[in-house]
Amino acid sequence: MQALLDLLYLSAATVASPYCAVKLLTHRKIRAGMKEKLGFVHPRAGAGPCVWFHCVSVGEVGLARELVRRFEQRFPALPAAISTTTDTGRAAAAKFFPDHTIFYYPFDFSPSVNRAIRAVRPRAIVLMELELWPNLLLSARKRNLPVVIVNGRITEKTFRRLSHVRCLAGPLLKSLAAIAVQEEEYASRLIALGADPARVTITGNMKYDTVKSSVDPAHPACRAVKSVGASRMLAGGCTWPGEDEALLRIYAELRRAHPGLGLTLAPKHAERLPAVERLIEAAGFSCLKLSSLKVTPQNDDNIRIAEGGGVVLVDTFGELDAVYAAADVVFVGRSLTQHGGQNILEPAALGKPVLFGPNTENFKEATALLLDAGAAIRVASESELREQILKFMQDREAFVQTGAKAREVVETRKGATERNLGILQEVLAV
């Protein structure tokens, strides 16, 4: 099976080689960590085994942070090794796990996978959410290495795609030692694809455990946002093209009647920062970079920047929770566009009224829970978003109540991380 897979991979790589060559030459991100992606991972220090945790990108790294912390507290003889697929994920892993073995996930060629396994020497492999690569599973099975899915989820789109190759997906799913999923819908889909029902457990979503319920008001980013002197602060988090423009138009209109309104924009990807800065300036506002505000914050002796038309641009990494904490109402992006939404639990856990668009497929469960509890507001368009923000300016108390309900929803659904630890303990028999 592995020989056949390698042949298929090599055939596809040969056909795509001109395109791949251009990408390698022109995109630093693709070249990053190429040696490790080929399986040449630096041998892990120490003689004992470890547990290999794989996180695709920043989101999964954030989820793994609390899980790994608790795991190593409970099983000190089994240190964690962390792999990621993206360079942003690796940067996050380096920040959150500074004393751990960190490496890029290998390409799914059997030589690459086998080299990585020999270098890491895991006792088990834990895959965050659902990152199944056949050669890794087959190599692990040859070595009797248990592979576990935690915080598993499978979208309707992925389910339909895998349904066409159920004869291949089924055996791979059956090879997993355990599958811990977020909700019943995901469990049903995986079982329909061939997973062993006895190995599928609904443990809940670890996102509820990882989001902060408070942020120190003295946090530099929090203080910096508040330093602009806005009487009410609207934050747009993880925004996408089209959403920044909408928020800027809304901001310009509402400031006429509410000059104390402030706006903070936190684009989804760092490479979008120059474009968003140009949008802010084209709209006639001053661009106030968070990094600069942290160094030289405004004070009461300065002109209130919000009244002067400044927009805070979040150009720092890993401080979105502090930005949300400094806001009064939050719009979570990638939801007015067709991109499935972003994590709405972060502002909800902080007790902030949360607004988002109609496209939240990536956070279906969390969206439904918040909406059912009256703890969030969905808008269908830019005009509806403007109407809801205007309501907030006119009736702040109603939005405060919405935020309090949001915090309650998050607090009552914590515990998935501990349940996943229990499954890992059973698999490892320690």
Helices and strands as residue ranges (DSSP letters): H 2-15, H 17-26, H 28-31, H 34-37, E 50-55, H 58-74, E 80-84, H 87-96, E 101-104, H 110-120, E 122-128, H 134-142, E 147-152, H 156-163, H 166-174, E 178-181, H 184-193, G 197-199, E 200-202, H 207-210, H 220-226, E 232-239, H 243-254, E 261-267, G 270-272, H 273-282, E 286-289, H 290-295, H 305-308, E 310-313, H 320-325, E 329-332, H 345-349, E 354-356, G 361-363, H 364-372, E 377-378, H 382-394, H 396-411, H 416-428
